[in-house]
Every structure is written in structure tokens, then in C-alpha cells.
Amino acid sequence: MVGVCAHDTPFLLQGYFCGTAAKDNWRLLNEVDQACGPPPQPSVEIVDFCHACDHLKEGCDAAWGESTPRSKAEFERLKTLLKEDDDGAERVIRVLKYHRGRAQGRKRERLETQLTYFRNQRHRMHYAEYIRQGLPIASGVMEASCKTLVTQRLKQSGMAWTQAGGQPILTLRSLIQSDRWQPAWELLRADFRKTVTVCDTHPTLPCVVPREQTFVQYPIVMLNHFDCAAIPVVA
């Protein structure tokens, strides 16, 4: 698992992007995707479903009145279609387009804004297909991870971290929380442990008898050779 998430920031999970429609989010995630190397399959970009529903609510209020019974009913209907229908985004676009054509003034401007949003993001709104693939359609899972993985460990009283100090801690914590410590420890141990040759000499012996043993260096030494952030936390 790689990435960050807050209320309006995206996250990346095994070639899967979820975030708001902000252009900077998709640019950032594309950069992360490229830095991680070629994924086993094309990456999937998904607009957070809750964020899409916020825009849908704005469109419904513009079409049928602010929080009117009709607006609420149409919002629930269209939200279900958006989530469960394979053609959900297109159906929402058709409804907004119809009402935009009948509206004027400020009402038309509001509908135009939401129509543009859904048109621009519809290729990231195939929610029924994402659900069939078992992909999360909202960023709540990562927001919870940010709290349990990062906040509870790095934001305790009096703590201050640099990236160089904090990243190794978070990497190790993520391995423990994802039950991947044992396979990761094999990688860590391979770099921590070095083989040395100790030669014992004794005046009564005709030759030097070599003996090999192993020892574990201190982590502060090994950090010069081992990049904790490079541990593969996803198979």
C-alpha cells in the first residue's frame, strides 16, 4: 500500500487510485505510479463516490430546488443508479443535460457546472464494475489507515519527525499491521547480518585455524546501506 489520504486527497492501492476530481491529485498519483514501476495490470482511477454524490446533490438542488422533497427523492434515485447501474454516470449526465437545457440564469450556471464535472470524470465513475472487482469506491479505508498507521504512532506528545526518521518507523509499523513482518524480516536480516572471518592463533599450534561466525550490526550503521522505504509491502 502506498499513498496518502485526507478529506480531499487520493490514495493508491496496488495500481488503484481513488480521490477527488482535482487535477493535482491525478497528476500526483500518476507520478507515484510511474515511480513504482510498471504495475501488473493497467491502473484504475476512481473518483471518490462520496465526492461524486456531493456534486450530484448540487445538481439535484439546482434542478428541483434547494433540499425540496423532489430534489431529495431524485438525488436518492440517481445516486443508486450512479452506484449500481453499469451506465450510471451517463444516465446522470442525461438528466443534468435535460434540465440545463430548460433552465436560465443562475440555475443554468449551476447545472452547467455539475454537468461539466460529470462529463469530465465519467471515465472514473464505473462504480458497478469497481464493486464487482472488489475495489473500494471511497477513500474511507485509507483515512482510517492514516489514523491507525500514522497519527497514533507519529503524533504523540512531544514528537517531531524528519522524513528520514519517520519513514523507517512507518515502514516497519505498516509491516506489523499488515501481518507481513516475517517475510519482510527475512529481507531486513539479510542486510543486517554480515559474515566475518575470525582467525585464532596459538603458539603451540602449527597453523592458523580459521573460524567463521556471524554478527548483527547496529541499525544505525545499516541505515547507510539499507533503504527502509524500499521494503516491498505489497506482493
C-alpha positions as CSV (number, residue, x, y, z in Angstrom):
1,M,0.0,0.0,0.0
2,V,1.4,3.4,-1.0
3,G,-0.1,6.8,-0.8
4,V,-1.7,9.5,1.4
5,C,-5.3,10.4,2.1
6,A,-7.2,13.1,3.9
7,H,-10.7,14.5,3.2
8,D,-9.9,15.5,-0.4
9,T,-6.6,13.7,-1.1
10,P,-6.2,10.5,-3.1
11,F,-4.7,7.1,-2.3
12,L,-3.0,4.4,-4.3
13,L,-3.6,0.7,-3.6
14,Q,-2.0,-1.9,-5.9
15,G,-2.4,0.2,-9.1
16,Y,-5.8,1.5,-7.9
17,F,-6.3,5.3,-7.5
18,C,-9.1,6.8,-5.5
19,G,-9.5,10.5,-4.9
20,T,-11.4,13.7,-5.7
21,A,-11.5,15.2,-9.2
22,A,-8.8,17.7,-8.5
23,K,-6.2,17.7,-11.4
24,D,-3.3,17.9,-9.0
25,N,-4.5,14.6,-7.3
26,W,-4.4,12.7,-10.6
27,R,-1.0,14.2,-11.5
28,L,0.4,13.2,-8.2
29,L,-0.9,9.7,-8.4
30,N,0.4,9.3,-11.9
31,E,3.9,10.3,-10.7
32,V,3.7,7.8,-7.9
33,D,2.5,5.1,-10.3
34,Q,5.5,5.8,-12.6
35,A,7.9,5.8,-9.7
36,C,6.6,2.4,-8.5
37,G,7.3,0.8,-11.9
38,P,5.0,-1.0,-14.3
39,P,2.0,-2.4,-12.4
40,P,0.9,-6.0,-13.2
41,Q,-2.2,-4.5,-14.9
42,P,-3.4,-1.0,-16.0
43,S,-4.0,1.3,-13.1
44,V,-7.7,2.1,-12.3
45,E,-8.6,5.7,-11.5
46,I,-11.7,6.2,-9.4
47,V,-13.4,9.3,-8.3
48,D,-14.4,9.0,-4.6
49,F,-18.1,8.1,-4.7
50,C,-19.0,10.3,-1.7
51,H,-17.4,13.3,-3.5
52,A,-19.3,12.5,-6.7
53,C,-22.5,12.4,-4.6
54,D,-21.8,15.9,-3.3
55,H,-21.8,17.1,-6.9
56,L,-24.9,15.1,-7.7
57,K,-26.7,16.7,-4.7
58,E,-25.7,20.2,-6.0
59,G,-27.2,19.3,-9.4
60,C,-30.4,18.0,-7.9
61,D,-30.9,21.1,-5.8
62,A,-30.3,23.3,-8.9
63,A,-32.8,21.3,-10.9
64,W,-35.6,20.8,-8.4
65,G,-35.0,23.4,-5.6
66,E,-32.7,23.5,-2.6
67,S,-33.4,20.5,-0.4
68,T,-37.0,20.1,-1.6
69,P,-38.8,16.7,-1.3
70,R,-38.5,16.3,-5.1
71,S,-34.8,17.1,-5.0
72,K,-34.1,14.6,-2.2
73,A,-36.1,11.9,-3.9
74,E,-34.3,12.4,-7.3
75,F,-31.0,12.5,-5.5
76,E,-31.6,9.1,-3.9
77,R,-32.7,7.7,-7.2
78,L,-29.8,9.0,-9.2
79,K,-27.3,8.1,-6.5
80,T,-28.5,4.5,-6.7
81,L,-28.2,4.5,-10.5
82,L,-24.7,6.0,-10.3
83,K,-23.5,3.3,-7.9
84,E,-25.3,0.2,-9.2
85,D,-26.0,0.8,-12.9
86,D,-23.3,0.0,-15.5
87,D,-24.4,3.1,-17.4
88,G,-25.0,5.2,-14.2
89,A,-22.8,8.1,-15.0
90,E,-24.2,8.5,-18.5
91,R,-27.8,8.5,-17.1
92,V,-26.9,11.2,-14.6
93,I,-25.4,13.3,-17.4
94,R,-28.5,12.9,-19.5
95,V,-30.7,14.1,-16.6
96,L,-28.5,17.1,-15.9
97,K,-28.3,18.0,-19.6
98,Y,-32.1,17.9,-19.9
99,H,-32.6,20.3,-17.0
100,R,-29.7,22.5,-18.1
101,G,-31.5,23.0,-21.5
102,R,-34.7,24.1,-19.7
103,A,-33.0,26.4,-17.1
104,Q,-32.0,30.0,-17.2
105,G,-29.7,32.4,-15.3
106,R,-28.1,31.2,-12.1
107,K,-29.9,27.9,-12.2
108,R,-28.5,27.2,-15.6
109,E,-25.0,28.1,-14.5
110,R,-25.2,25.7,-11.5
111,L,-26.4,22.9,-13.7
112,E,-23.7,23.6,-16.3
113,T,-21.0,23.3,-13.5
114,Q,-22.2,19.9,-12.4
115,L,-22.7,18.7,-15.9
116,T,-19.2,19.6,-16.8
117,Y,-17.9,17.8,-13.7
118,F,-19.7,14.5,-14.6
119,R,-18.7,14.7,-18.2
120,N,-15.0,15.2,-17.3
121,Q,-15.0,12.4,-14.7
122,R,-17.3,9.8,-16.2
123,H,-14.4,7.5,-17.2
124,R,-13.6,7.3,-13.5
125,M,-17.2,6.6,-12.4
126,H,-17.8,2.9,-13.4
127,Y,-18.8,2.1,-9.8
128,A,-20.8,-1.0,-10.5
129,E,-17.8,-2.5,-12.2
130,Y,-15.4,-1.4,-9.5
131,I,-17.7,-3.1,-6.9
132,R,-17.7,-6.3,-8.9
133,Q,-13.9,-6.3,-8.9
134,G,-13.9,-5.8,-5.1
135,L,-12.4,-2.3,-5.3
136,P,-13.3,0.3,-2.7
137,I,-15.1,3.2,-4.3
138,A,-14.4,5.7,-1.5
139,S,-11.4,6.8,0.4
140,G,-12.6,5.9,3.9
141,V,-10.4,2.8,4.2
142,M,-7.3,4.9,3.7
143,E,-8.5,7.7,6.0
144,A,-8.8,5.0,8.7
145,S,-5.3,3.7,7.8
146,C,-3.9,7.2,8.1
147,K,-5.2,7.4,11.7
148,T,-4.1,4.0,12.9
149,L,-0.8,3.8,10.9
150,V,0.5,7.4,11.1
151,T,-1.4,9.5,13.6
152,Q,-1.4,7.1,16.5
153,R,2.3,6.5,16.1
154,L,3.9,9.8,15.0
155,K,1.7,12.4,16.6
156,Q,2.1,11.5,20.2
157,S,3.0,14.2,22.8
158,G,6.3,15.9,22.1
159,M,7.1,14.1,18.9
160,A,8.7,15.7,15.9
161,W,10.0,13.8,12.9
162,T,12.0,14.3,9.8
163,Q,11.2,12.3,6.7
164,A,14.4,10.3,7.1
165,G,13.5,9.4,10.7
166,G,9.8,8.9,10.3
167,Q,9.7,6.8,7.1
168,P,11.5,3.8,8.5
169,I,9.2,3.8,11.6
170,L,6.1,3.9,9.4
171,T,7.5,1.2,7.1
172,L,8.1,-1.2,10.0
173,R,4.7,-0.3,11.5
174,S,2.9,-1.0,8.2
175,L,4.6,-4.4,8.0
176,I,3.4,-5.3,11.5
177,Q,-0.1,-4.0,11.0
178,S,-0.5,-5.8,7.6
179,D,0.8,-9.1,9.1
180,R,3.8,-9.1,6.7
181,W,6.5,-8.8,9.3
182,Q,8.0,-12.3,8.9
183,P,8.7,-12.2,5.2
184,A,9.9,-8.6,5.4
185,W,12.2,-9.5,8.3
186,E,14.0,-12.0,6.1
187,L,15.0,-9.1,3.8
188,L,16.0,-6.9,6.8
189,R,18.0,-9.7,8.4
190,A,19.9,-10.4,5.2
191,D,21.2,-6.9,5.2
192,F,21.7,-6.5,9.0
193,R,23.7,-9.7,9.3
194,K,27.3,-9.9,7.9
195,T,29.6,-12.8,7.8
196,V,33.2,-12.2,9.1
197,T,36.2,-14.5,9.4
198,V,38.0,-14.6,12.8
199,C,41.5,-16.1,12.8
200,D,42.6,-17.5,16.2
201,T,46.3,-18.0,16.6
202,H,48.0,-20.1,19.3
203,P,51.8,-20.5,19.6
204,T,51.5,-24.3,20.2
205,L,49.5,-24.9,17.0
206,P,51.3,-25.5,13.7
207,C,48.9,-23.4,11.7
208,V,46.2,-20.8,12.0
209,V,42.7,-22.2,12.4
210,P,40.1,-20.0,10.7
211,R,36.6,-19.9,12.2
212,E,33.6,-18.2,10.6
213,Q,30.9,-16.6,12.7
214,T,28.1,-14.1,12.1
215,F,27.1,-11.0,13.9
216,V,24.4,-8.4,13.6
217,Q,25.5,-4.8,13.1
218,Y,23.7,-1.9,14.8
219,P,20.7,-0.5,12.8
220,I,22.3,3.0,12.8
221,V,25.1,1.5,10.7
222,M,22.9,-0.4,8.4
223,L,20.7,2.6,7.6
224,N,23.7,3.7,5.5
225,H,23.2,0.6,3.3
226,F,19.6,-0.3,3.5
227,D,16.6,1.8,2.3
228,C,13.7,1.0,4.6
229,A,11.3,2.7,2.3
230,A,12.2,0.2,-0.4
231,I,10.8,-2.8,1.5
232,P,8.1,-4.3,-0.7
233,V,4.9,-4.1,1.5
234,V,2.7,-5.4,-1.3
235,A,3.2,-8.7,-3.0
